[in-house]
């Protein structure tokens, strides 16, 4: 029987390199694919070296134009509109499991493996996405916008491993990147300073800083330089600690107030990507990548605005939803993801459109 042909998305890091080695060791016919997203990336050379060590072919896919169009541009536009987007989730949906998956299939691959820490089960005929064995490395939040039809072609070889086990395996294999540090910042933001980057790519749009009653407290250079929950760098003082409560793009106002005004009873979600076929009436929802989650009543409310992505991403029905939290939550931030879980299973996720004030029944 002819072995399964699998492409591996190789970023140059230790995780994707070990993923490639594990798939190859399992008997598949493997080749590596690396997305060139930025000019002069040393990660391309690291990926090439790892593929050579493993003994698999390696190819580079130049996706710089698509990356600017599908990820970088929408990130800046969302910030200008007063949102705090999650470009890594957009990149997974539009680039890795969009453009790169299409390229892999065109080269004869049956699946695309990545170094994500997540688990998949396709035994029921529909892909089911689960938390990984290592909760500290969980990356399911950033996979929640990938359609089920795309996840059906995915492989996550690291789902049952810890990071220490992955590094140990890389060292055993003689991979030069076994000790390479994890990437912590947005790859397209120089030095990891998002504020400085946005000052360069977006023009100033001065406006007022106000309290929740509309009283003017000061001025600012642009709402794109703030995010909900922010405390530092506000430039105003009232005798009590102030936080950013909301951003109003229509009036270019930054609303500030005391910490208790950050609490919300729920959120409205758009561009909802349903991975699971059936949803319970209650689920645990995470409103940030490191949010521990809160039990919420979930009301799927029909059609909503589609989430943008590469043309290669299969069109899918788009829904909206309301999540009513059992307990009020702090800093519900438009643009971030709301990802829904039932136990260890990921039901799906979407983009937070707005916070719902107070505690609603």
C-alpha positions, 0 to 999 in steps of 0.5 A: 500500500502506498504510504500517506503523503503528508506536508508539514508546515515548518516554521524553523522552530523546534515544534514544527521540526519535531512534528515533521520528524514524528510524521516521518517516523510514522511511515508517511511520505513527508515533505516540508513547506515553509511560508515566507511571510517577511523579507529576510527571515532566518526561520526559512534557513532554520526550517531548511536545515531541520528538513535536511537533518530529518531527511525530507524534501523542503519547499518555500512558499513565498506568501509575503503579498498574501500575508500583508493583504490577509493578516497585516492589513486587517490587523492595522484596520481593526486597530484603527477601528478601536478593536484589539485583533488576534492576528495569529488566529487570522494567520492560522485560518487564512495562511496556514490552513488556507493558502498553505493547505491549498499548496500542500494539496496541489502537491499531492499531500493528503494532510497538513501537519503542524507543530500546534499543541492541540488534539484532533479526533476524526473517528466520528467522521467529523473532525473534533478539536480538543485541548492538548495533553499539556495545558500550559502549551494549549493553542486551541484558542488560536485555531478556533477560526479554522473551519471544520472542513480544513481541520479534517485535513490537519494533523497535530503530532504534538498533541500528547506531548509536553514542551520538555518532551519535544525539546528532548526529542529534538536534541535526540534527533540532533536538530540544531534548533532544539534549544531555540526560544519560542516566539512571543511577539507578533512576527511583523512587529519590530521589537515586539512594540505594537504601540510604536508600530501602530504609530508608524503605520496609522496616522494620528487621529486625535480625540477626547478622553472622557469618563462614562458620563461624557465628561472630558478629562484630556486628549489623546493621539488616536484610539489605535494606541489603546486597548480595553483594560489598559491602565498605564500611559493614559495621561490623565489623573483623577485621584483614583486609578483609571482604566480604558473602559471602551473605545468609540471609533465614530467619535474618536473617544477613549472612555476611561473609568474605575476598575469596576466599570470594566465588568461585563455580563456577557458579549456578542460574537460575530463570525462564529466558526462552528467546529462541533456539530452539536452545542450544549446550552451552556459552555465554557467561554474564553475571552482571551488566550490566557483567560481561565474561562467562564461558564456562559449561556450560549445563544446562537443568533443566526447569520452574522458578518463573515470573517475575512480570510484568503480566497483559499479558505472554503466559504462557510455558513457564518453565525453570530452568538451571545454569551451570557456569563454566569459571573461578570468578567473583566475587560471584554475586548472587541476584536479578541476571540470568544472561544467556546469549550465543552469539557476538553472539546472546542466547540468553535469561536468567533470575534467579540463584537461588543461587551454586554453591560452588567449581569444579564439573566 
